[in-house]
Amino acid sequence: MLREFDDVPEYVETALDQAPLDQARVEEGFLSDYVPLDQSTVLMLGILELLHAEHVQGRAVVSLAVICKRLGIRMSTLQRLMTALSEQALVEVVTQKDRLVASLTKNGEEVSLALQAA
């Protein structure tokens, strides 16, 4: 869903076909070593990080316009990413005083804290 696997190198596809993927190999970083994060995933992680930083500073909500400006992305791109994050229950987007604002959900906060620790 969040990653595009079309551009995975052939040697990785071969390795994945030849050996069953078990939990131990995933934990050792097998996939992270060979499957690059796509731009959407990187942007979603950036959104979570930005919302977490704002939350720590006492701002529970951030306008989508501010997020666009800080990340240097278009509103249409941000809305697509926010839809994906909302579907995963990591962020909530609501209308507040005629503007769209976003905040982290409890799950989003936990993921953000885990990312900070990593």
PyMOL commands that place a pseudoatom at each C-alpha (Angstrom):
pseudoatom trace, name=CA, resn=MET, resi=1, chain=A, elem=C, hetatm=0, pos=[0.000, 0.000, 0.000]
pseudoatom trace, name=CA, resn=LEU, resi=2, chain=A, elem=C, hetatm=0, pos=[2.609, 2.576, 1.020]
pseudoatom trace, name=CA, resn=ARG, resi=3, chain=A, elem=C, hetatm=0, pos=[5.504, 1.256, -1.011]
pseudoatom trace, name=CA, resn=GLU, resi=4, chain=A, elem=C, hetatm=0, pos=[5.995, 0.696, -4.703]
pseudoatom trace, name=CA, resn=PHE, resi=5, chain=A, elem=C, hetatm=0, pos=[7.826, -2.561, -5.374]
pseudoatom trace, name=CA, resn=ASP, resi=6, chain=A, elem=C, hetatm=0, pos=[8.140, -2.164, -9.136]
pseudoatom trace, name=CA, resn=ASP, resi=7, chain=A, elem=C, hetatm=0, pos=[11.674, -0.815, -8.886]
pseudoatom trace, name=CA, resn=VAL, resi=8, chain=A, elem=C, hetatm=0, pos=[13.070, -3.532, -6.599]
pseudoatom trace, name=CA, resn=PRO, resi=9, chain=A, elem=C, hetatm=0, pos=[16.383, -4.785, -7.992]
pseudoatom trace, name=CA, resn=GLU, resi=10, chain=A, elem=C, hetatm=0, pos=[16.256, -8.187, -9.686]
pseudoatom trace, name=CA, resn=TYR, resi=11, chain=A, elem=C, hetatm=0, pos=[18.672, -9.763, -7.196]
pseudoatom trace, name=CA, resn=VAL, resi=12, chain=A, elem=C, hetatm=0, pos=[16.272, -8.906, -4.361]
pseudoatom trace, name=CA, resn=GLU, resi=13, chain=A, elem=C, hetatm=0, pos=[13.317, -10.481, -6.174]
pseudoatom trace, name=CA, resn=THR, resi=14, chain=A, elem=C, hetatm=0, pos=[15.430, -13.602, -6.730]
pseudoatom trace, name=CA, resn=ALA, resi=15, chain=A, elem=C, hetatm=0, pos=[16.430, -13.717, -3.069]
pseudoatom trace, name=CA, resn=LEU, resi=16, chain=A, elem=C, hetatm=0, pos=[12.814, -13.300, -1.997]
pseudoatom trace, name=CA, resn=ASP, resi=17, chain=A, elem=C, hetatm=0, pos=[11.688, -16.101, -4.333]
pseudoatom trace, name=CA, resn=GLN, resi=18, chain=A, elem=C, hetatm=0, pos=[14.385, -18.537, -3.211]
pseudoatom trace, name=CA, resn=ALA, resi=19, chain=A, elem=C, hetatm=0, pos=[14.069, -18.185, 0.572]
pseudoatom trace, name=CA, resn=PRO, resi=20, chain=A, elem=C, hetatm=0, pos=[10.909, -17.933, 2.639]
pseudoatom trace, name=CA, resn=LEU, resi=21, chain=A, elem=C, hetatm=0, pos=[10.670, -14.659, 4.499]
pseudoatom trace, name=CA, resn=ASP, resi=22, chain=A, elem=C, hetatm=0, pos=[10.522, -15.312, 8.221]
pseudoatom trace, name=CA, resn=GLN, resi=23, chain=A, elem=C, hetatm=0, pos=[10.178, -12.877, 11.116]
pseudoatom trace, name=CA, resn=ALA, resi=24, chain=A, elem=C, hetatm=0, pos=[13.824, -13.237, 12.192]
pseudoatom trace, name=CA, resn=ARG, resi=25, chain=A, elem=C, hetatm=0, pos=[15.109, -12.092, 8.794]
pseudoatom trace, name=CA, resn=VAL, resi=26, chain=A, elem=C, hetatm=0, pos=[12.760, -9.099, 8.807]
pseudoatom trace, name=CA, resn=GLU, resi=27, chain=A, elem=C, hetatm=0, pos=[13.928, -8.109, 12.289]
pseudoatom trace, name=CA, resn=GLU, resi=28, chain=A, elem=C, hetatm=0, pos=[17.554, -8.344, 11.188]
pseudoatom trace, name=CA, resn=GLY, resi=29, chain=A, elem=C, hetatm=0, pos=[16.846, -5.648, 8.624]
pseudoatom trace, name=CA, resn=PHE, resi=30, chain=A, elem=C, hetatm=0, pos=[16.795, -7.810, 5.505]
pseudoatom trace, name=CA, resn=LEU, resi=31, chain=A, elem=C, hetatm=0, pos=[14.074, -5.800, 3.796]
pseudoatom trace, name=CA, resn=SER, resi=32, chain=A, elem=C, hetatm=0, pos=[15.329, -2.428, 4.973]
pseudoatom trace, name=CA, resn=ASP, resi=33, chain=A, elem=C, hetatm=0, pos=[18.726, -3.206, 3.466]
pseudoatom trace, name=CA, resn=TYR, resi=34, chain=A, elem=C, hetatm=0, pos=[17.321, -3.957, 0.024]
pseudoatom trace, name=CA, resn=VAL, resi=35, chain=A, elem=C, hetatm=0, pos=[13.969, -2.225, -0.401]
pseudoatom trace, name=CA, resn=PRO, resi=36, chain=A, elem=C, hetatm=0, pos=[14.355, 1.556, -0.565]
pseudoatom trace, name=CA, resn=LEU, resi=37, chain=A, elem=C, hetatm=0, pos=[11.634, 3.755, 0.885]
pseudoatom trace, name=CA, resn=ASP, resi=38, chain=A, elem=C, hetatm=0, pos=[9.625, 5.487, -1.784]
pseudoatom trace, name=CA, resn=GLN, resi=39, chain=A, elem=C, hetatm=0, pos=[9.011, 9.229, -1.726]
pseudoatom trace, name=CA, resn=SER, resi=40, chain=A, elem=C, hetatm=0, pos=[5.462, 8.879, -0.349]
pseudoatom trace, name=CA, resn=THR, resi=41, chain=A, elem=C, hetatm=0, pos=[6.686, 6.857, 2.615]
pseudoatom trace, name=CA, resn=VAL, resi=42, chain=A, elem=C, hetatm=0, pos=[9.428, 9.380, 3.355]
pseudoatom trace, name=CA, resn=LEU, resi=43, chain=A, elem=C, hetatm=0, pos=[6.899, 12.229, 3.196]
pseudoatom trace, name=CA, resn=MET, resi=44, chain=A, elem=C, hetatm=0, pos=[4.479, 10.416, 5.493]
pseudoatom trace, name=CA, resn=LEU, resi=45, chain=A, elem=C, hetatm=0, pos=[7.253, 9.883, 8.014]
pseudoatom trace, name=CA, resn=GLY, resi=46, chain=A, elem=C, hetatm=0, pos=[8.067, 13.593, 7.701]
pseudoatom trace, name=CA, resn=ILE, resi=47, chain=A, elem=C, hetatm=0, pos=[4.431, 14.480, 8.386]
pseudoatom trace, name=CA, resn=LEU, resi=48, chain=A, elem=C, hetatm=0, pos=[4.393, 12.303, 11.496]
pseudoatom trace, name=CA, resn=GLU, resi=49, chain=A, elem=C, hetatm=0, pos=[7.660, 13.827, 12.687]
pseudoatom trace, name=CA, resn=LEU, resi=50, chain=A, elem=C, hetatm=0, pos=[6.397, 17.370, 12.093]
pseudoatom trace, name=CA, resn=LEU, resi=51, chain=A, elem=C, hetatm=0, pos=[3.097, 16.727, 13.907]
pseudoatom trace, name=CA, resn=HIS, resi=52, chain=A, elem=C, hetatm=0, pos=[4.986, 15.101, 16.786]
pseudoatom trace, name=CA, resn=ALA, resi=53, chain=A, elem=C, hetatm=0, pos=[7.348, 18.074, 17.120]
pseudoatom trace, name=CA, resn=GLU, resi=54, chain=A, elem=C, hetatm=0, pos=[4.424, 20.487, 17.137]
pseudoatom trace, name=CA, resn=HIS, resi=55, chain=A, elem=C, hetatm=0, pos=[2.606, 18.363, 19.726]
pseudoatom trace, name=CA, resn=VAL, resi=56, chain=A, elem=C, hetatm=0, pos=[5.674, 18.382, 21.987]
pseudoatom trace, name=CA, resn=GLN, resi=57, chain=A, elem=C, hetatm=0, pos=[5.762, 22.179, 21.735]
pseudoatom trace, name=CA, resn=GLY, resi=58, chain=A, elem=C, hetatm=0, pos=[2.144, 22.383, 22.882]
pseudoatom trace, name=CA, resn=ARG, resi=59, chain=A, elem=C, hetatm=0, pos=[0.413, 22.761, 19.521]
pseudoatom trace, name=CA, resn=ALA, resi=60, chain=A, elem=C, hetatm=0, pos=[-2.064, 19.913, 19.230]
pseudoatom trace, name=CA, resn=VAL, resi=61, chain=A, elem=C, hetatm=0, pos=[-3.202, 20.817, 15.700]
pseudoatom trace, name=CA, resn=VAL, resi=62, chain=A, elem=C, hetatm=0, pos=[-1.347, 22.111, 12.648]
pseudoatom trace, name=CA, resn=SER, resi=63, chain=A, elem=C, hetatm=0, pos=[-2.985, 23.547, 9.553]
pseudoatom trace, name=CA, resn=LEU, resi=64, chain=A, elem=C, hetatm=0, pos=[-2.471, 21.649, 6.327]
pseudoatom trace, name=CA, resn=ALA, resi=65, chain=A, elem=C, hetatm=0, pos=[-1.217, 24.859, 4.700]
pseudoatom trace, name=CA, resn=VAL, resi=66, chain=A, elem=C, hetatm=0, pos=[1.586, 25.071, 7.277]
pseudoatom trace, name=CA, resn=ILE, resi=67, chain=A, elem=C, hetatm=0, pos=[2.512, 21.430, 6.704]
pseudoatom trace, name=CA, resn=CYS, resi=68, chain=A, elem=C, hetatm=0, pos=[2.652, 22.039, 2.933]
pseudoatom trace, name=CA, resn=LYS, resi=69, chain=A, elem=C, hetatm=0, pos=[4.893, 25.031, 3.386]
pseudoatom trace, name=CA, resn=ARG, resi=70, chain=A, elem=C, hetatm=0, pos=[7.295, 23.308, 5.799]
pseudoatom trace, name=CA, resn=LEU, resi=71, chain=A, elem=C, hetatm=0, pos=[7.596, 20.150, 3.719]
pseudoatom trace, name=CA, resn=GLY, resi=72, chain=A, elem=C, hetatm=0, pos=[7.595, 21.961, 0.379]
pseudoatom trace, name=CA, resn=ILE, resi=73, chain=A, elem=C, hetatm=0, pos=[4.796, 19.903, -1.144]
pseudoatom trace, name=CA, resn=ARG, resi=74, chain=A, elem=C, hetatm=0, pos=[1.530, 20.700, -2.915]
pseudoatom trace, name=CA, resn=MET, resi=75, chain=A, elem=C, hetatm=0, pos=[-1.791, 20.606, -1.076]
pseudoatom trace, name=CA, resn=SER, resi=76, chain=A, elem=C, hetatm=0, pos=[-3.077, 17.851, -3.380]
pseudoatom trace, name=CA, resn=THR, resi=77, chain=A, elem=C, hetatm=0, pos=[-0.076, 15.691, -2.496]
pseudoatom trace, name=CA, resn=LEU, resi=78, chain=A, elem=C, hetatm=0, pos=[-0.523, 16.368, 1.201]
pseudoatom trace, name=CA, resn=GLN, resi=79, chain=A, elem=C, hetatm=0, pos=[-4.223, 15.508, 1.074]
pseudoatom trace, name=CA, resn=ARG, resi=80, chain=A, elem=C, hetatm=0, pos=[-3.443, 12.174, -0.596]
pseudoatom trace, name=CA, resn=LEU, resi=81, chain=A, elem=C, hetatm=0, pos=[-0.837, 11.390, 2.067]
pseudoatom trace, name=CA, resn=MET, resi=82, chain=A, elem=C, hetatm=0, pos=[-3.136, 12.495, 4.884]
pseudoatom trace, name=CA, resn=THR, resi=83, chain=A, elem=C, hetatm=0, pos=[-5.844, 10.185, 3.531]
pseudoatom trace, name=CA, resn=ALA, resi=84, chain=A, elem=C, hetatm=0, pos=[-3.417, 7.258, 3.742]
pseudoatom trace, name=CA, resn=LEU, resi=85, chain=A, elem=C, hetatm=0, pos=[-2.330, 8.248, 7.267]
pseudoatom trace, name=CA, resn=SER, resi=86, chain=A, elem=C, hetatm=0, pos=[-5.961, 8.707, 8.325]
pseudoatom trace, name=CA, resn=GLU, resi=87, chain=A, elem=C, hetatm=0, pos=[-6.882, 5.270, 6.983]
pseudoatom trace, name=CA, resn=GLN, resi=88, chain=A, elem=C, hetatm=0, pos=[-4.163, 3.841, 9.223]
pseudoatom trace, name=CA, resn=ALA, resi=89, chain=A, elem=C, hetatm=0, pos=[-5.586, 5.836, 12.188]
pseudoatom trace, name=CA, resn=LEU, resi=90, chain=A, elem=C, hetatm=0, pos=[-2.312, 7.742, 12.638]
pseudoatom trace, name=CA, resn=VAL, resi=91, chain=A, elem=C, hetatm=0, pos=[-3.655, 11.261, 12.021]
pseudoatom trace, name=CA, resn=GLU, resi=92, chain=A, elem=C, hetatm=0, pos=[-6.966, 13.020, 12.149]
pseudoatom trace, name=CA, resn=VAL, resi=93, chain=A, elem=C, hetatm=0, pos=[-7.907, 15.836, 9.767]
pseudoatom trace, name=CA, resn=VAL, resi=94, chain=A, elem=C, hetatm=0, pos=[-10.778, 18.144, 10.692]
pseudoatom trace, name=CA, resn=THR, resi=95, chain=A, elem=C, hetatm=0, pos=[-12.099, 21.556, 9.720]
pseudoatom trace, name=CA, resn=GLN, resi=96, chain=A, elem=C, hetatm=0, pos=[-11.438, 24.234, 12.313]
pseudoatom trace, name=CA, resn=LYS, resi=97, chain=A, elem=C, hetatm=0, pos=[-12.437, 27.854, 11.686]
pseudoatom trace, name=CA, resn=ASP, resi=98, chain=A, elem=C, hetatm=0, pos=[-12.746, 27.316, 7.920]
pseudoatom trace, name=CA, resn=ARG, resi=99, chain=A, elem=C, hetatm=0, pos=[-9.340, 25.659, 7.563]
pseudoatom trace, name=CA, resn=LEU, resi=100, chain=A, elem=C, hetatm=0, pos=[-8.165, 22.075, 7.522]
pseudoatom trace, name=CA, resn=VAL, resi=101, chain=A, elem=C, hetatm=0, pos=[-6.007, 21.063, 10.475]
pseudoatom trace, name=CA, resn=ALA, resi=102, chain=A, elem=C, hetatm=0, pos=[-4.289, 17.811, 11.373]
pseudoatom trace, name=CA, resn=SER, resi=103, chain=A, elem=C, hetatm=0, pos=[-3.376, 16.189, 14.644]
pseudoatom trace, name=CA, resn=LEU, resi=104, chain=A, elem=C, hetatm=0, pos=[-1.809, 12.926, 15.711]
pseudoatom trace, name=CA, resn=THR, resi=105, chain=A, elem=C, hetatm=0, pos=[-4.058, 10.205, 17.056]
pseudoatom trace, name=CA, resn=LYS, resi=106, chain=A, elem=C, hetatm=0, pos=[-3.000, 8.106, 20.032]
pseudoatom trace, name=CA, resn=ASN, resi=107, chain=A, elem=C, hetatm=0, pos=[-1.686, 5.472, 17.580]
pseudoatom trace, name=CA, resn=GLY, resi=108, chain=A, elem=C, hetatm=0, pos=[0.112, 8.172, 15.613]
pseudoatom trace, name=CA, resn=GLU, resi=109, chain=A, elem=C, hetatm=0, pos=[1.778, 9.447, 18.758]
pseudoatom trace, name=CA, resn=GLU, resi=110, chain=A, elem=C, hetatm=0, pos=[2.968, 5.934, 19.621]
pseudoatom trace, name=CA, resn=VAL, resi=111, chain=A, elem=C, hetatm=0, pos=[4.391, 5.455, 16.120]
pseudoatom trace, name=CA, resn=SER, resi=112, chain=A, elem=C, hetatm=0, pos=[6.082, 8.863, 16.288]
pseudoatom trace, name=CA, resn=LEU, resi=113, chain=A, elem=C, hetatm=0, pos=[7.674, 8.032, 19.622]
pseudoatom trace, name=CA, resn=ALA, resi=114, chain=A, elem=C, hetatm=0, pos=[8.890, 4.697, 18.233]
pseudoatom trace, name=CA, resn=LEU, resi=115, chain=A, elem=C, hetatm=0, pos=[10.392, 6.480, 15.222]
pseudoatom trace, name=CA, resn=GLN, resi=116, chain=A, elem=C, hetatm=0, pos=[12.149, 8.965, 17.500]
pseudoatom trace, name=CA, resn=ALA, resi=117, chain=A, elem=C, hetatm=0, pos=[13.636, 6.089, 19.500]
pseudoatom trace, name=CA, resn=ALA, resi=118, chain=A, elem=C, hetatm=0, pos=[14.878, 4.260, 16.379]
for i in range(1, 118): cmd.bond("trace and resi %d" % i, "trace and resi %d" % (i + 1))
show_as sticks, trace
zoom trace
